[in-house]
Amino acid sequence: MSLVEAYPWLRSLWTLWFFLLFVGIIVWVMWPGRRSAWDKLGRIPLQEDDAQPQMRHRN
């Protein structure tokens, strides 16, 4: 079997691999036990950063 003959088979496996990878990532992200971690990460932009000094505009 040459590479030219195997190309359609390998191409379908490549598509299957990406589909399984996509489904795996979606399952990992949406897993119920991870909700608190994603909620915590989602609130990061809304938290004030006390480590940075406040910049004031002087006119």
PyMOL commands that place a pseudoatom at each C-alpha (Angstrom):
pseudoatom trace, name=CA, resn=MET, resi=1, chain=A, elem=C, hetatm=0, pos=[0.000, 0.000, 0.000]
pseudoatom trace, name=CA, resn=SER, resi=2, chain=A, elem=C, hetatm=0, pos=[1.515, 3.272, -1.075]
pseudoatom trace, name=CA, resn=LEU, resi=3, chain=A, elem=C, hetatm=0, pos=[0.975, 6.642, 0.501]
pseudoatom trace, name=CA, resn=VAL, resi=4, chain=A, elem=C, hetatm=0, pos=[-1.220, 7.691, -2.420]
pseudoatom trace, name=CA, resn=GLU, resi=5, chain=A, elem=C, hetatm=0, pos=[-3.523, 4.737, -1.791]
pseudoatom trace, name=CA, resn=ALA, resi=6, chain=A, elem=C, hetatm=0, pos=[-3.580, 5.345, 1.966]
pseudoatom trace, name=CA, resn=TYR, resi=7, chain=A, elem=C, hetatm=0, pos=[-4.276, 9.085, 1.677]
pseudoatom trace, name=CA, resn=PRO, resi=8, chain=A, elem=C, hetatm=0, pos=[-8.125, 8.877, 1.809]
pseudoatom trace, name=CA, resn=TRP, resi=9, chain=A, elem=C, hetatm=0, pos=[-7.960, 6.561, 4.819]
pseudoatom trace, name=CA, resn=LEU, resi=10, chain=A, elem=C, hetatm=0, pos=[-5.453, 8.773, 6.633]
pseudoatom trace, name=CA, resn=ARG, resi=11, chain=A, elem=C, hetatm=0, pos=[-7.518, 11.846, 5.798]
pseudoatom trace, name=CA, resn=SER, resi=12, chain=A, elem=C, hetatm=0, pos=[-10.612, 10.331, 7.416]
pseudoatom trace, name=CA, resn=LEU, resi=13, chain=A, elem=C, hetatm=0, pos=[-8.589, 9.385, 10.505]
pseudoatom trace, name=CA, resn=TRP, resi=14, chain=A, elem=C, hetatm=0, pos=[-7.314, 12.970, 10.735]
pseudoatom trace, name=CA, resn=THR, resi=15, chain=A, elem=C, hetatm=0, pos=[-10.911, 14.237, 10.688]
pseudoatom trace, name=CA, resn=LEU, resi=16, chain=A, elem=C, hetatm=0, pos=[-11.900, 11.691, 13.345]
pseudoatom trace, name=CA, resn=TRP, resi=17, chain=A, elem=C, hetatm=0, pos=[-8.923, 12.708, 15.521]
pseudoatom trace, name=CA, resn=PHE, resi=18, chain=A, elem=C, hetatm=0, pos=[-9.881, 16.395, 15.438]
pseudoatom trace, name=CA, resn=PHE, resi=19, chain=A, elem=C, hetatm=0, pos=[-13.528, 15.590, 16.151]
pseudoatom trace, name=CA, resn=LEU, resi=20, chain=A, elem=C, hetatm=0, pos=[-12.587, 13.473, 19.187]
pseudoatom trace, name=CA, resn=LEU, resi=21, chain=A, elem=C, hetatm=0, pos=[-10.195, 16.164, 20.392]
pseudoatom trace, name=CA, resn=PHE, resi=22, chain=A, elem=C, hetatm=0, pos=[-12.918, 18.807, 20.073]
pseudoatom trace, name=CA, resn=VAL, resi=23, chain=A, elem=C, hetatm=0, pos=[-15.468, 16.684, 21.951]
pseudoatom trace, name=CA, resn=GLY, resi=24, chain=A, elem=C, hetatm=0, pos=[-12.893, 15.924, 24.658]
pseudoatom trace, name=CA, resn=ILE, resi=25, chain=A, elem=C, hetatm=0, pos=[-12.138, 19.594, 25.212]
pseudoatom trace, name=CA, resn=ILE, resi=26, chain=A, elem=C, hetatm=0, pos=[-15.840, 20.458, 25.372]
pseudoatom trace, name=CA, resn=VAL, resi=27, chain=A, elem=C, hetatm=0, pos=[-16.473, 17.685, 27.911]
pseudoatom trace, name=CA, resn=TRP, resi=28, chain=A, elem=C, hetatm=0, pos=[-13.476, 18.813, 29.987]
pseudoatom trace, name=CA, resn=VAL, resi=29, chain=A, elem=C, hetatm=0, pos=[-14.652, 22.437, 30.025]
pseudoatom trace, name=CA, resn=MET, resi=30, chain=A, elem=C, hetatm=0, pos=[-18.305, 21.664, 30.738]
pseudoatom trace, name=CA, resn=TRP, resi=31, chain=A, elem=C, hetatm=0, pos=[-17.677, 19.023, 33.425]
pseudoatom trace, name=CA, resn=PRO, resi=32, chain=A, elem=C, hetatm=0, pos=[-19.878, 19.910, 36.468]
pseudoatom trace, name=CA, resn=GLY, resi=33, chain=A, elem=C, hetatm=0, pos=[-16.984, 19.798, 38.955]
pseudoatom trace, name=CA, resn=ARG, resi=34, chain=A, elem=C, hetatm=0, pos=[-15.140, 22.563, 37.115]
pseudoatom trace, name=CA, resn=ARG, resi=35, chain=A, elem=C, hetatm=0, pos=[-17.938, 25.131, 37.339]
pseudoatom trace, name=CA, resn=SER, resi=36, chain=A, elem=C, hetatm=0, pos=[-16.569, 26.832, 40.461]
pseudoatom trace, name=CA, resn=ALA, resi=37, chain=A, elem=C, hetatm=0, pos=[-13.115, 27.161, 38.907]
pseudoatom trace, name=CA, resn=TRP, resi=38, chain=A, elem=C, hetatm=0, pos=[-14.531, 28.691, 35.693]
pseudoatom trace, name=CA, resn=ASP, resi=39, chain=A, elem=C, hetatm=0, pos=[-16.745, 31.070, 37.722]
pseudoatom trace, name=CA, resn=LYS, resi=40, chain=A, elem=C, hetatm=0, pos=[-13.705, 32.170, 39.722]
pseudoatom trace, name=CA, resn=LEU, resi=41, chain=A, elem=C, hetatm=0, pos=[-11.670, 32.733, 36.540]
pseudoatom trace, name=CA, resn=GLY, resi=42, chain=A, elem=C, hetatm=0, pos=[-14.580, 34.588, 34.957]
pseudoatom trace, name=CA, resn=ARG, resi=43, chain=A, elem=C, hetatm=0, pos=[-14.659, 37.121, 37.794]
pseudoatom trace, name=CA, resn=ILE, resi=44, chain=A, elem=C, hetatm=0, pos=[-10.981, 38.087, 37.433]
pseudoatom trace, name=CA, resn=PRO, resi=45, chain=A, elem=C, hetatm=0, pos=[-11.640, 41.101, 35.140]
pseudoatom trace, name=CA, resn=LEU, resi=46, chain=A, elem=C, hetatm=0, pos=[-14.203, 42.453, 37.622]
pseudoatom trace, name=CA, resn=GLN, resi=47, chain=A, elem=C, hetatm=0, pos=[-11.864, 42.396, 40.627]
pseudoatom trace, name=CA, resn=GLU, resi=48, chain=A, elem=C, hetatm=0, pos=[-9.892, 45.452, 41.558]
pseudoatom trace, name=CA, resn=ASP, resi=49, chain=A, elem=C, hetatm=0, pos=[-6.155, 45.062, 41.616]
pseudoatom trace, name=CA, resn=ASP, resi=50, chain=A, elem=C, hetatm=0, pos=[-4.845, 46.412, 44.931]
pseudoatom trace, name=CA, resn=ALA, resi=51, chain=A, elem=C, hetatm=0, pos=[-1.223, 45.656, 44.017]
pseudoatom trace, name=CA, resn=GLN, resi=52, chain=A, elem=C, hetatm=0, pos=[-1.155, 48.347, 41.312]
pseudoatom trace, name=CA, resn=PRO, resi=53, chain=A, elem=C, hetatm=0, pos=[-0.950, 51.974, 42.461]
pseudoatom trace, name=CA, resn=GLN, resi=54, chain=A, elem=C, hetatm=0, pos=[-3.837, 54.168, 41.406]
pseudoatom trace, name=CA, resn=MET, resi=55, chain=A, elem=C, hetatm=0, pos=[-2.946, 56.556, 38.582]
pseudoatom trace, name=CA, resn=ARG, resi=56, chain=A, elem=C, hetatm=0, pos=[-4.323, 60.031, 38.942]
pseudoatom trace, name=CA, resn=HIS, resi=57, chain=A, elem=C, hetatm=0, pos=[-4.606, 62.606, 36.240]
pseudoatom trace, name=CA, resn=ARG, resi=58, chain=A, elem=C, hetatm=0, pos=[-3.149, 65.987, 37.112]
pseudoatom trace, name=CA, resn=ASN, resi=59, chain=A, elem=C, hetatm=0, pos=[-4.308, 69.012, 35.193]
for i in range(1, 59): cmd.bond("trace and resi %d" % i, "trace and resi %d" % (i + 1))
show_as sticks, trace
zoom trace
